[in-house]
Amino acid sequence: MAPPTPLLAVRGSKGLYMVNGPPSFTENATFKRDAGKNCKAFTFSQDGSLFAWCNGEKVNIVNVTSAELVRSFDLPKAVCLELSPKNIILATWQAYTTANDGTAGVPNLQLYDVKTGKCLKSFIQKKMQNWCPCWAEDESICARSVNNEIHFFEKNEFNTIANKLHLQKVSDFVLSPGSQPNKVAVYVPGSKGAPSFVRLYQYPNFGGPQSALANKSFFKADKVTMLWNKKATAVLVIASTEVDKTGASYYGEQTLHYIATNGESAVVQLPKTGPIYDVVWNPNSTEFCVVYGFMPAKATVFSLKCDPVFDFGTGPRNAVYYNPSGHILVLAGFGNLRGQMEVWDVKNYKIISKPLGSDSTYFAWCPDGEHFVTATCAPRLRVGNGYKIWHYTGSVLHQYEVPVNEELWQVSWQPFLDGIFPAKAVTYQAVPSELPNTEPKPAQAYRPPALRNKPVTSSKLEARVDGSQESAPPPATRNVPCNPMPAVTSGDPEVDKKIKNLKKKLKAIEQLKEQAASGKQLEKNQLEKIQKEGSLLQELEDLELGF
């Protein structure tokens, strides 16, 4: 029996619809297009069997194969949705608001039983960041962070806290993937001269440091990103500081640490100084790839012993993506870079193709491991919206350009469970395409979108943004929902203040870009401010998404 064809969900100013994946690329006739202009969010279930979306009136859940309505909820203000791993619970979040008299607002995070439609529990969850509770794969436990504690619920019984992990100022946690025994990585920021640390525990053994599977402390960390490998045997920790005290980087300092559940830990030694743009585990869990260093950035694959396995050299890149089988890898330069991609055969470490995805704000592998999508979405870019579906050999098989005065906000593949699509042998011969040749034109000086269609000047800005200078672009966007909603008051003075400050910074950047366009030579710190535009836009987008 042939494997299924993954669908691509598309959300924009013309509503929400689905496109059949390779090889047809036609609009899916089973799923009826929702033509409303207020579709704020959608999500597939982890196995791809269910699809949920909010259209500004209701949250609907349908069976993807039949498009039959499974459940509908009157939740017009929901802006975030998530289905639990076994499709038992629908979690929804809307922006938190306080009452006019300043008293606490109503709970804004709801957990619903998909089968009955009953609301099982409501919580107050003020921040959108990390809003959703985390489930183990079998839903035996569910966890959420509450006031320096992590609360654990068992078997979706949310009225009883089965366990608590209490550490002073615990600020982040990540549950391990896969089956039991369940493990959790927790992060506690340093204070008063004490170092920050990450600890690994096996649930429910939380009896202090002695019961931890592993512990790693470090002084240089204002925030961390923790990444479990698929087999839940090790965690990679990217520790970041807000400011680089050496003055070498405008973006602070990053270090990479390896922590295994057997107690081993190490600092990953990166041969080139500069920011860490991206770190990704190979799905086989035995190696990981890091993109790092001032432009042109290096990319290196490391073993579980943190030894270099293969060095890809340097280039204009800031992101890495393994395909689901882990035997093909894409290095890419998105954001302020020109969109150059390198597709590599991981087994033989040979380059397969070098496609160019100009102005891409999003990249994702298709579950079949052979195709991927690149997209240009608003509000990151307001012009030239659309998406392309590629074969890994570099051929564009399908392309959709959004008409003028319309916007594309989000695209996402229908996921599938492991094993549905077996890995196929790598081919180096480009697959045929019915589209015109999309090979990149001869290399020219890169021009940021704001400077296009304007006279070419002698500004050094363009060379800097092209990655030819020692500067650091913001990391590539990963699966970030794009928000169409206009800016309005949030009701939270702190959030409004942050939004105001971000807009002020972005306005200053626009003025600098205009000066550069007129031929003025900018200072190094001004150029670095311009390069922070992408991350500032992303931060503004995240803050505004909830209202």
C-alpha positions as CSV (number, residue, x, y, z in Angstrom):
1,M,0.0,0.0,0.0
2,A,1.4,3.4,-1.0
3,P,2.1,5.9,1.8
4,P,-0.4,8.7,2.1
5,T,0.1,12.2,0.7
6,P,0.7,14.9,3.3
7,L,-1.5,18.0,3.1
8,L,-0.3,21.6,3.4
9,A,-2.5,23.9,5.4
10,V,-2.5,27.5,4.2
11,R,-3.7,30.5,6.2
12,G,-3.9,34.1,4.9
13,S,-6.1,37.1,4.2
14,K,-8.3,35.0,1.9
15,G,-9.0,32.5,4.6
16,L,-7.9,28.9,5.4
17,Y,-7.6,26.0,3.1
18,M,-5.5,22.8,2.4
19,V,-3.4,21.9,-0.6
20,N,-2.7,18.3,-1.6
21,G,1.0,17.5,-1.4
22,P,3.3,16.0,-4.1
23,P,2.6,15.3,-6.8
24,S,-0.8,17.0,-7.4
25,F,-0.6,20.3,-5.5
26,T,-4.3,21.0,-6.1
27,E,-6.6,22.5,-3.4
28,N,-7.9,19.6,-1.3
29,A,-11.6,19.2,-2.1
30,T,-12.5,17.3,1.1
31,F,-11.7,20.1,3.5
32,K,-14.1,23.0,2.9
33,R,-12.2,26.3,2.7
34,D,-13.0,28.7,5.6
35,A,-13.1,32.0,3.7
36,G,-13.3,34.2,6.8
37,K,-10.6,36.9,7.2
38,N,-10.2,36.4,11.0
39,C,-8.6,32.9,11.1
40,K,-6.2,33.5,14.0
41,A,-4.7,30.1,14.5
42,F,-4.7,26.4,13.5
43,T,-3.1,23.2,14.6
44,F,-2.8,19.6,13.5
45,S,-2.8,16.7,16.0
46,Q,0.6,15.1,16.4
47,D,-0.6,12.0,14.3
48,G,-2.1,14.3,11.6
49,S,-5.6,12.8,12.0
50,L,-7.3,15.9,13.4
51,F,-7.2,19.5,12.5
52,A,-8.4,22.4,14.7
53,W,-8.7,26.1,13.9
54,C,-10.2,29.3,15.2
55,N,-12.0,31.6,12.7
56,G,-12.8,34.5,15.1
57,E,-16.2,32.9,15.9
58,K,-15.7,29.3,16.9
59,V,-12.9,26.7,17.4
60,N,-13.6,23.8,15.1
61,I,-12.0,20.3,15.1
62,V,-12.4,18.1,12.0
63,N,-11.3,14.7,11.0
64,V,-8.7,15.4,8.3
65,T,-9.5,12.3,6.1
66,S,-13.3,12.8,6.0
67,A,-13.6,16.5,7.0
68,E,-16.4,15.5,9.4
69,L,-16.8,17.9,12.3
70,V,-15.6,16.2,15.5
71,R,-16.3,19.1,17.9
72,S,-17.0,22.8,17.9
73,F,-16.5,25.3,20.7
74,D,-17.8,28.9,21.1
75,L,-14.4,30.5,21.6
76,P,-14.2,33.6,19.4
77,K,-11.1,35.1,21.2
78,A,-8.9,32.0,21.1
79,V,-5.5,32.7,19.5
80,C,-3.5,29.6,20.4
81,L,-4.6,26.0,20.0
82,E,-2.9,22.6,20.8
83,L,-4.1,19.0,20.8
84,S,-2.7,16.5,23.3
85,P,-0.6,13.6,21.9
86,K,-3.4,11.1,21.9
87,N,-6.0,13.6,20.8
88,I,-7.9,13.5,24.2
89,I,-7.5,17.1,25.2
90,L,-7.8,20.4,23.3
91,A,-5.9,23.3,25.0
92,T,-6.9,26.9,24.1
93,W,-5.4,30.2,25.1
94,Q,-6.7,33.8,24.8
95,A,-5.1,37.1,25.8
96,Y,-5.3,37.6,29.6
97,T,-7.1,40.8,30.7
98,T,-7.8,42.3,34.1
99,A,-11.1,43.8,35.2
100,N,-11.6,47.5,35.1
101,D,-11.3,47.8,38.8
102,G,-7.8,46.2,38.7
103,T,-9.0,42.9,40.1
104,A,-7.7,39.6,38.7
105,G,-9.1,38.5,35.3
106,V,-10.9,35.3,34.5
107,P,-9.0,32.2,33.6
108,N,-7.8,32.3,30.0
109,L,-6.3,28.8,29.5
110,Q,-8.8,26.1,29.0
111,L,-8.5,22.3,28.7
112,Y,-11.4,20.6,26.9
113,D,-12.3,16.9,26.5
114,V,-12.4,16.5,22.7
115,K,-14.9,13.6,22.9
116,T,-17.5,15.3,25.2
117,G,-16.7,19.0,24.7
118,K,-16.6,19.4,28.4
119,C,-14.2,22.0,30.0
120,L,-12.0,19.9,32.3
121,K,-10.0,22.7,33.8
122,S,-9.3,26.5,33.5
123,F,-6.1,28.3,34.5
124,I,-4.9,31.8,34.6
125,Q,-1.9,32.0,32.2
126,K,-0.8,35.6,31.7
127,K,2.0,35.1,29.2
128,M,1.7,33.6,25.8
129,Q,5.2,32.3,25.9
130,N,5.2,28.6,27.0
131,W,1.4,28.9,27.4
132,C,0.6,25.3,26.7
133,P,0.9,22.5,29.3
134,C,3.3,19.7,28.2
135,W,2.2,16.1,27.9
136,A,4.2,12.9,27.9
137,E,3.7,10.9,24.7
138,D,1.3,8.5,26.3
139,E,-0.5,11.3,28.3
140,S,0.4,9.5,31.5
141,I,1.5,12.9,32.9
142,C,1.0,16.5,32.0
143,A,3.1,19.4,33.4
144,R,2.9,23.2,33.6
145,S,5.1,25.9,35.3
146,V,3.4,27.8,38.1
147,N,5.2,30.3,40.4
148,N,8.7,28.7,40.5
149,E,7.2,25.2,40.7
150,I,6.4,22.6,38.0
151,H,3.0,21.0,38.6
152,F,2.4,17.5,37.4
153,F,-1.0,15.9,36.7
154,E,-1.6,12.2,36.0
155,K,-4.0,10.6,33.5
156,N,-5.5,14.0,32.6
157,E,-7.0,14.5,36.1
158,F,-6.5,18.2,36.4
159,N,-8.2,18.8,39.7
160,T,-5.4,17.0,41.6
161,I,-1.7,17.9,41.5
162,A,-0.1,14.5,41.6
163,N,3.5,15.9,42.0
164,K,5.4,19.1,42.3
165,L,9.0,19.9,41.4
166,H,10.0,22.9,43.5
167,L,13.3,24.6,42.9
168,Q,14.2,28.2,43.8
169,K,13.3,30.4,40.8
170,V,12.9,27.5,38.4
171,S,12.1,29.3,35.1
172,D,11.9,26.7,32.4
173,F,11.4,22.9,31.8
174,V,11.2,20.5,29.0
175,L,9.6,17.0,29.1
176,S,11.4,14.2,27.3
177,P,9.9,12.8,24.1
178,G,9.1,9.1,23.6
179,S,7.8,6.4,26.0
180,Q,8.2,5.9,29.7
181,P,10.2,6.4,31.9
182,N,9.4,10.1,31.6
183,K,12.2,12.5,32.2
184,V,12.3,16.3,32.7
185,A,15.0,18.9,32.2
186,V,14.7,22.0,34.4
187,Y,16.6,25.3,34.3
188,V,17.2,27.6,37.3
189,P,18.9,31.0,36.6
190,G,21.8,32.0,38.8
191,S,21.5,34.8,41.4
192,K,23.8,36.6,43.9
193,G,27.0,35.0,42.6
194,A,25.5,31.5,42.4
195,P,25.7,29.8,39.0
196,S,22.7,28.9,36.8
197,F,22.1,25.2,36.4
198,V,20.2,22.6,34.4
199,R,19.2,19.3,36.0
200,L,17.7,16.2,34.5
201,Y,15.2,14.2,36.6
202,Q,13.3,11.0,36.1
203,Y,9.6,11.3,37.0
204,P,8.6,11.2,39.9
205,N,12.0,11.2,41.6
206,F,12.4,14.8,42.7
207,G,14.1,14.5,46.0
208,G,16.7,17.2,45.6
209,P,20.1,17.3,43.8
210,Q,21.0,13.8,44.9
211,S,18.0,12.3,43.0
212,A,18.9,14.1,39.8
213,L,20.1,12.0,36.8
214,A,22.5,14.8,35.8
215,N,23.5,18.3,36.8
216,K,25.3,21.0,34.8
217,S,26.0,24.5,36.1
218,F,27.3,27.6,34.3
219,F,27.8,31.3,35.1
220,K,27.2,32.9,31.7
221,A,23.5,32.4,31.2
222,D,20.6,34.9,31.2
223,K,18.4,32.4,29.4
224,V,18.7,28.9,28.0
225,T,17.2,26.7,25.3
226,M,17.0,23.0,26.2
227,L,16.8,20.3,23.4
228,W,16.1,16.7,24.1
229,N,17.2,14.1,21.5
230,K,14.5,11.8,20.2
231,K,15.7,8.8,22.3
232,A,15.6,11.0,25.5
233,T,19.2,10.0,26.4
234,A,20.7,13.5,26.3
235,V,19.9,17.3,26.3
236,L,21.7,20.1,24.5
237,V,21.6,23.4,26.3
238,I,22.2,26.7,24.6
239,A,23.1,29.2,27.3
240,S,22.8,32.9,26.3
241,T,23.7,36.2,27.9
242,E,21.9,39.4,26.9
243,V,25.2,41.4,26.6
244,D,28.7,40.3,25.5
245,K,30.9,42.0,28.0
246,T,33.9,41.6,25.7
247,G,32.2,43.9,23.2
248,A,32.7,41.3,20.4
249,S,29.0,40.9,19.7
250,Y,25.9,43.1,19.8
251,Y,23.9,39.9,20.4
252,G,25.4,38.8,23.7
253,E,27.3,35.5,24.2
254,Q,26.2,31.9,23.7
255,T,27.7,28.7,24.9
256,L,26.6,25.1,24.1
257,H,26.5,22.3,26.7
258,Y,25.8,18.6,26.5
259,I,24.1,16.7,29.4
260,A,23.4,13.0,29.3
261,T,20.9,11.1,31.5
262,N,23.8,8.8,32.6
263,G,25.4,11.8,34.3
264,E,28.0,12.8,31.7
265,S,28.2,16.5,30.7
266,A,30.5,18.6,28.6
267,V,31.0,22.0,27.0
268,V,30.8,21.7,23.2
269,Q,34.0,23.4,21.9
270,L,33.2,25.5,18.9
271,P,36.3,26.3,16.7
272,K,35.0,29.7,15.6
273,T,34.0,32.6,17.9
274,G,30.7,34.4,17.5
275,P,26.9,33.7,17.9
276,I,25.3,30.3,17.9
277,Y,22.5,30.6,15.3
278,D,21.1,27.1,15.4
279,V,21.5,23.7,17.0
280,V,19.5,20.6,15.9
281,W,19.7,16.9,16.8
282,N,19.7,14.4,14.0
283,P,16.5,12.3,14.4
284,N,18.8,9.2,14.9
285,S,19.8,10.8,18.3
286,T,23.5,10.0,17.8
287,E,24.8,13.3,16.5
288,F,23.8,17.0,16.3
289,C,24.6,19.9,14.0
290,V,25.6,23.5,15.1
291,V,25.7,26.7,13.0
292,Y,27.9,29.2,14.7
293,G,30.5,32.0,14.4
294,F,30.6,35.5,12.9
295,M,29.7,35.6,9.2
296,P,30.5,33.7,7.1
297,A,29.3,31.1,9.7
298,K,30.6,27.6,10.2
299,A,28.5,24.5,10.4
300,T,29.8,21.3,12.2
301,V,28.3,17.9,13.0
302,F,29.3,16.6,16.5
303,S,29.1,13.1,18.0
304,L,27.7,12.2,21.4
305,K,31.2,12.7,22.8
306,C,31.1,16.3,21.5
307,D,33.8,15.5,18.9
308,P,33.6,17.0,15.4
309,V,32.3,14.4,12.9
310,F,32.2,16.6,9.8
311,D,32.8,20.3,9.1
312,F,30.8,21.9,6.3
313,G,33.1,24.9,6.1
314,T,31.9,28.5,6.2
315,G,29.1,30.2,4.3
316,P,26.2,32.7,4.6
317,R,23.9,30.5,6.8
318,N,22.1,30.7,10.1
319,A,19.8,27.6,10.2
320,V,20.0,23.9,9.8
321,Y,17.2,21.3,9.2
322,Y,17.5,17.5,9.2
323,N,14.8,15.6,7.2
324,P,12.6,13.2,9.2
325,S,14.8,10.2,8.4
326,G,18.0,12.2,9.3
327,H,19.8,11.2,6.1
328,I,19.5,14.6,4.4
329,L,20.3,18.0,5.9
330,V,19.7,21.5,4.7
331,L,21.9,24.5,5.7
332,A,20.3,27.8,5.0
333,G,20.7,31.6,5.3
334,F,17.4,33.2,6.0
335,G,16.4,36.5,7.7
336,N,18.9,39.1,6.6
337,L,20.7,36.7,4.4
338,R,19.8,36.0,0.8
339,G,18.2,32.6,1.2
340,Q,21.0,30.4,-0.1
341,M,20.4,26.7,0.8
342,E,22.8,23.8,0.7
343,V,21.2,20.3,0.6
344,W,23.6,17.6,1.9
345,D,23.7,13.8,1.8
346,V,24.5,13.1,5.5
347,K,25.7,9.5,5.0
348,N,28.4,10.4,2.4
349,Y,28.7,14.2,3.3
350,K,28.3,15.2,-0.3
351,I,26.3,18.2,-1.5
352,I,23.2,17.4,-3.5
353,S,21.9,20.8,-4.5
354,K,22.2,24.5,-3.8
355,P,18.7,26.1,-4.3
356,L,18.0,29.7,-3.6
357,G,14.9,30.6,-1.5
358,S,15.0,34.4,-1.5
359,D,13.1,36.3,1.2
360,S,12.0,33.1,2.9
361,T,10.7,33.5,6.4
362,Y,9.8,29.9,7.0
363,F,11.1,26.4,6.1
364,A,9.8,22.9,6.9
365,W,10.5,19.4,5.7
366,C,7.5,17.4,4.4
367,P,6.9,14.3,6.5
368,D,7.8,12.2,3.4
369,G,11.5,13.3,3.8
370,E,11.8,14.2,0.1
371,H,10.2,17.6,-0.2
372,F,10.2,20.8,1.8
373,V,8.4,24.1,1.7
374,T,9.8,27.6,1.9
375,A,7.4,30.6,2.5
376,T,7.4,34.3,2.7
377,C,4.8,35.3,5.3
378,A,3.4,38.6,6.7
379,P,4.0,40.4,9.0
380,R,7.8,39.5,8.7
381,L,7.5,40.6,5.0
382,R,4.5,42.3,3.7
383,V,5.4,42.1,0.0
384,G,6.1,39.1,-2.2
385,N,4.1,36.7,0.0
386,G,3.8,33.1,-1.2
387,Y,5.3,29.6,-0.9
388,K,7.3,27.1,-2.9
389,I,7.4,23.3,-2.6
390,W,10.8,21.8,-3.5
391,H,12.3,18.4,-4.1
392,Y,15.6,18.1,-2.2
393,T,17.5,17.8,-5.5
394,G,16.7,21.5,-6.0
395,S,13.7,21.5,-8.3
396,V,10.7,23.7,-7.5
397,L,7.7,21.5,-8.1
398,H,5.0,24.0,-7.1
399,Q,4.8,27.7,-6.5
400,Y,2.1,30.0,-5.3
401,E,2.4,33.8,-5.3
402,V,-0.2,35.8,-3.3
403,P,-1.9,38.5,-5.4
404,V,-1.2,42.1,-4.7
405,N,-3.1,43.5,-1.6
406,E,-3.4,40.0,-0.1
407,E,-1.2,38.4,2.5
408,L,0.0,34.9,3.5
409,W,0.3,34.3,7.2
410,Q,1.1,30.7,7.8
411,V,1.7,27.3,6.1
412,S,2.2,24.0,7.8
413,W,2.5,20.3,6.8
414,Q,0.1,17.7,8.1
415,P,2.3,15.6,10.4
416,F,2.6,11.8,10.5
417,L,3.8,9.3,13.0
418,D,7.3,7.8,12.6
419,G,7.6,4.9,10.2
420,I,4.9,5.9,7.8
421,F,7.4,7.1,5.2
422,P,10.5,4.9,5.0
423,A,13.8,6.5,4.0
424,K,14.7,6.3,0.4
425,A,18.1,6.2,-1.2
426,V,19.5,9.6,-2.0
427,T,19.5,10.7,-5.6
428,Y,21.7,13.4,-7.1
429,Q,19.9,13.9,-10.4
430,A,17.4,16.8,-10.2
431,V,13.9,15.6,-10.6
432,P,11.9,17.0,-13.5
433,S,9.7,20.0,-12.9
434,E,6.9,21.5,-15.1
435,L,7.8,25.0,-13.8
436,P,10.3,27.3,-15.6
437,N,13.9,27.0,-14.6
438,T,14.4,28.5,-11.2
439,E,18.2,28.4,-11.1
440,P,19.5,31.6,-9.4
441,K,20.8,34.3,-11.6
442,P,24.5,35.2,-11.5
443,A,25.4,36.5,-8.0
444,Q,24.7,40.2,-7.4
445,A,25.1,42.4,-4.4
446,Y,22.3,41.5,-2.0
447,R,19.7,44.3,-1.4
448,P,17.5,44.2,1.7
449,P,13.8,44.4,0.9
450,A,13.6,48.0,2.2
451,L,16.2,49.2,-0.4
452,R,14.9,47.4,-3.4
453,N,13.5,49.4,-6.3
454,K,15.6,52.3,-5.1
455,P,18.8,53.7,-6.7
456,V,21.9,51.7,-6.0
457,T,24.2,53.6,-3.6
458,S,27.7,53.2,-2.4
459,S,26.4,52.2,1.0
460,K,28.5,49.5,2.8
461,L,25.2,48.2,4.4
462,E,24.5,45.8,1.6
463,A,27.8,44.0,1.8
464,R,27.4,43.8,5.5
465,V,23.9,42.2,5.4
466,D,25.1,39.8,2.7
467,G,27.2,38.0,5.3
468,S,30.5,39.2,3.9
469,Q,31.4,41.1,7.1
470,E,31.8,39.9,10.6
471,S,28.2,40.5,11.7
472,A,25.4,38.4,13.1
473,P,21.9,38.1,11.6
474,P,18.9,37.1,13.7
475,P,18.2,33.4,13.7
476,A,15.8,31.9,11.1
477,T,12.1,31.8,12.0
478,R,10.9,28.3,13.0
479,N,7.2,27.4,12.7
480,V,6.2,30.7,14.1
481,P,2.5,31.6,13.5
482,C,2.3,34.8,11.5
483,N,-0.1,37.4,12.9
484,P,-2.4,39.5,10.8
485,M,-4.0,41.5,13.6
486,P,-3.5,45.3,13.8
487,A,-1.8,46.6,17.0
488,V,-4.3,47.5,19.7
489,T,-4.1,48.0,23.5
490,S,-3.5,44.8,25.3
491,G,-4.9,45.9,28.7
492,D,-1.6,45.0,30.4
493,P,0.5,48.2,31.0
494,E,3.8,46.2,31.0
495,V,3.0,44.6,27.6
496,D,1.9,48.0,26.1
497,K,5.2,49.5,27.4
498,K,7.2,46.8,25.7
499,I,5.3,47.2,22.5
500,K,5.9,51.0,22.5
501,N,9.6,50.5,23.1
502,L,9.9,47.9,20.3
503,K,8.1,50.2,17.8
504,K,10.4,53.1,18.9
505,K,13.4,50.9,18.1
506,L,12.0,49.8,14.8
507,K,11.3,53.4,13.8
508,A,14.9,54.3,14.5
509,I,16.0,51.3,12.4
510,E,13.8,52.6,9.5
511,Q,15.5,56.0,9.8
512,L,19.0,54.4,9.6
513,K,18.0,52.3,6.6
514,E,16.8,55.5,4.8
515,Q,20.1,57.2,5.6
516,A,22.0,54.2,4.2
517,A,19.8,54.3,1.1
518,S,20.7,57.9,0.6
519,G,24.4,57.0,0.5
520,K,25.4,57.9,4.1
521,Q,28.1,55.6,5.5
522,L,26.8,54.1,8.8
523,E,28.8,53.3,11.9
524,K,29.4,49.7,13.0
525,N,26.9,49.9,15.9
526,Q,24.3,51.4,13.5
527,L,24.7,48.5,11.1
528,E,24.4,46.1,13.9
529,K,21.1,47.8,15.1
530,I,19.7,47.3,11.6
531,Q,20.6,43.7,11.7
532,K,18.5,43.3,14.8
533,E,15.3,44.3,13.0
534,G,14.2,40.7,12.3
535,S,14.4,39.7,16.0
536,L,12.6,42.9,17.1
537,L,9.8,42.3,14.6
538,Q,9.5,38.7,15.9
539,E,9.3,39.9,19.5
540,L,6.7,42.5,18.5
541,E,4.7,39.8,16.6
542,D,4.7,37.5,19.6
543,L,3.5,40.3,21.9
544,E,0.7,41.4,19.6
545,L,-0.5,37.9,18.6
546,G,-2.8,37.6,21.7
547,F,-5.1,40.5,21.0
